[in-house]
Amino acid sequence: MPFSTNHLEHVEEIKFERCIYIQDECLERLCKIENLQKSLQRLKIISCGNVTDRGIISLYHLKNLSYLFLSDLPGIEEKEQTLQVLQKALPACEVQADLQ
């Protein structure tokens, strides 16, 4: 049975916390779902060790995102640069990051 993304038009918030299976490719695919691009407003990614700069930068597709929280993501190496790219691409989005 094929996966339908039609029902994702009502998803406004997603929280990934300690999701060891979430990788850059997952975020890239998720961000390309048109219904989700329109509906998603809040996203939290916490303690997902396989997410890198590439996955976070792919979030620029989520043009209606108003809040993004990033924490404990050891795969992000260029923290400042990655956040600058995101903030430039999503100026209306409040980005909070705890990426020490």
C-alpha positions as a Markdown table, in Angstrom:
| # | Residue | x | y | z |
|---|---|---|---|---|
| 1 | Met | 0.0 | 0.0 | 0.0 |
| 2 | Pro | 1.6 | 3.3 | -1.0 |
| 3 | Phe | 2.1 | 6.0 | 1.5 |
| 4 | Ser | -0.2 | 9.0 | 0.9 |
| 5 | Thr | 0.8 | 12.5 | 2.0 |
| 6 | Asn | -2.6 | 14.0 | 1.5 |
| 7 | His | -3.4 | 13.9 | 5.2 |
| 8 | Leu | -0.3 | 15.9 | 6.1 |
| 9 | Glu | -2.0 | 19.1 | 5.2 |
| 10 | His | -3.2 | 19.5 | 8.8 |
| 11 | Val | 0.1 | 18.7 | 10.6 |
| 12 | Glu | 1.2 | 21.9 | 12.3 |
| 13 | Glu | 3.8 | 20.6 | 14.7 |
| 14 | Ile | 6.4 | 17.8 | 14.7 |
| 15 | Lys | 8.8 | 16.9 | 17.5 |
| 16 | Phe | 11.7 | 14.5 | 16.9 |
| 17 | Glu | 13.3 | 13.6 | 20.2 |
| 18 | Arg | 16.0 | 10.8 | 20.5 |
| 19 | Cys | 15.0 | 9.5 | 17.1 |
| 20 | Ile | 18.0 | 7.4 | 16.2 |
| 21 | Tyr | 16.5 | 6.6 | 12.8 |
| 22 | Ile | 16.1 | 10.2 | 11.7 |
| 23 | Gln | 18.9 | 11.1 | 9.2 |
| 24 | Asp | 19.5 | 13.8 | 6.7 |
| 25 | Glu | 17.8 | 11.9 | 4.0 |
| 26 | Cys | 14.6 | 11.7 | 6.1 |
| 27 | Leu | 14.5 | 15.4 | 6.8 |
| 28 | Glu | 15.2 | 16.2 | 3.1 |
| 29 | Arg | 12.3 | 14.0 | 2.0 |
| 30 | Leu | 10.0 | 15.3 | 4.7 |
| 31 | Cys | 10.7 | 18.9 | 3.7 |
| 32 | Lys | 9.8 | 18.2 | 0.1 |
| 33 | Ile | 6.3 | 17.1 | 0.9 |
| 34 | Glu | 4.2 | 20.0 | -0.5 |
| 35 | Asn | 1.3 | 19.6 | 2.0 |
| 36 | Leu | 3.8 | 19.7 | 4.9 |
| 37 | Gln | 5.5 | 22.7 | 3.4 |
| 38 | Lys | 2.2 | 24.5 | 3.7 |
| 39 | Ser | 1.0 | 23.3 | 7.1 |
| 40 | Leu | 4.0 | 22.8 | 9.3 |
| 41 | Gln | 4.5 | 25.7 | 11.7 |
| 42 | Arg | 6.6 | 24.3 | 14.6 |
| 43 | Leu | 9.4 | 21.8 | 14.5 |
| 44 | Lys | 11.7 | 20.5 | 17.3 |
| 45 | Ile | 14.7 | 18.3 | 16.7 |
| 46 | Ile | 16.3 | 17.1 | 19.9 |
| 47 | Ser | 19.0 | 14.5 | 20.5 |
| 48 | Cys | 18.9 | 13.0 | 17.0 |
| 49 | Gly | 22.5 | 12.0 | 16.6 |
| 50 | Asn | 22.4 | 11.1 | 12.9 |
| 51 | Val | 21.2 | 14.6 | 11.8 |
| 52 | Thr | 24.0 | 16.8 | 10.3 |
| 53 | Asp | 24.3 | 20.3 | 8.9 |
| 54 | Arg | 22.9 | 19.0 | 5.5 |
| 55 | Gly | 19.7 | 17.8 | 7.1 |
| 56 | Ile | 19.2 | 21.0 | 9.1 |
| 57 | Ile | 19.8 | 23.2 | 6.0 |
| 58 | Ser | 17.2 | 21.2 | 4.1 |
| 59 | Leu | 14.6 | 22.7 | 6.4 |
| 60 | Tyr | 14.6 | 25.9 | 4.3 |
| 61 | His | 11.8 | 24.3 | 2.2 |
| 62 | Leu | 9.4 | 24.7 | 5.1 |
| 63 | Lys | 8.4 | 28.3 | 4.3 |
| 64 | Asn | 5.6 | 28.5 | 6.8 |
| 65 | Leu | 7.8 | 27.4 | 9.7 |
| 66 | Ser | 7.4 | 30.0 | 12.5 |
| 67 | Tyr | 9.4 | 28.2 | 15.3 |
| 68 | Leu | 12.3 | 25.8 | 15.1 |
| 69 | Phe | 14.1 | 24.3 | 18.2 |
| 70 | Leu | 17.4 | 22.4 | 17.8 |
| 71 | Ser | 19.2 | 20.8 | 20.7 |
| 72 | Asp | 21.8 | 18.2 | 21.3 |
| 73 | Leu | 22.7 | 17.5 | 17.7 |
| 74 | Pro | 26.3 | 16.3 | 17.7 |
| 75 | Gly | 26.3 | 15.7 | 13.9 |
| 76 | Ile | 26.1 | 19.4 | 13.3 |
| 77 | Glu | 29.7 | 20.6 | 12.8 |
| 78 | Glu | 29.3 | 24.1 | 11.4 |
| 79 | Lys | 26.8 | 25.4 | 13.9 |
| 80 | Glu | 27.0 | 29.1 | 13.3 |
| 81 | Gln | 27.1 | 28.9 | 9.5 |
| 82 | Thr | 24.2 | 26.4 | 9.4 |
| 83 | Leu | 22.0 | 28.6 | 11.6 |
| 84 | Gln | 22.9 | 31.7 | 9.5 |
| 85 | Val | 21.8 | 29.9 | 6.3 |
| 86 | Leu | 18.5 | 28.9 | 8.0 |
| 87 | Gln | 17.8 | 32.3 | 9.4 |
| 88 | Lys | 18.4 | 33.9 | 6.0 |
| 89 | Ala | 16.2 | 31.4 | 4.2 |
| 90 | Leu | 13.4 | 31.6 | 6.9 |
| 91 | Pro | 13.5 | 35.1 | 8.2 |
| 92 | Ala | 10.0 | 34.8 | 9.8 |
| 93 | Cys | 11.0 | 31.7 | 11.7 |
| 94 | Glu | 12.1 | 32.0 | 15.4 |
| 95 | Val | 15.1 | 29.7 | 15.6 |
| 96 | Gln | 16.3 | 28.5 | 19.1 |
| 97 | Ala | 19.4 | 26.4 | 19.3 |
| 98 | Asp | 21.3 | 24.6 | 22.0 |
| 99 | Leu | 24.0 | 23.1 | 20.0 |
| 100 | Gln | 27.0 | 23.1 | 22.3 |
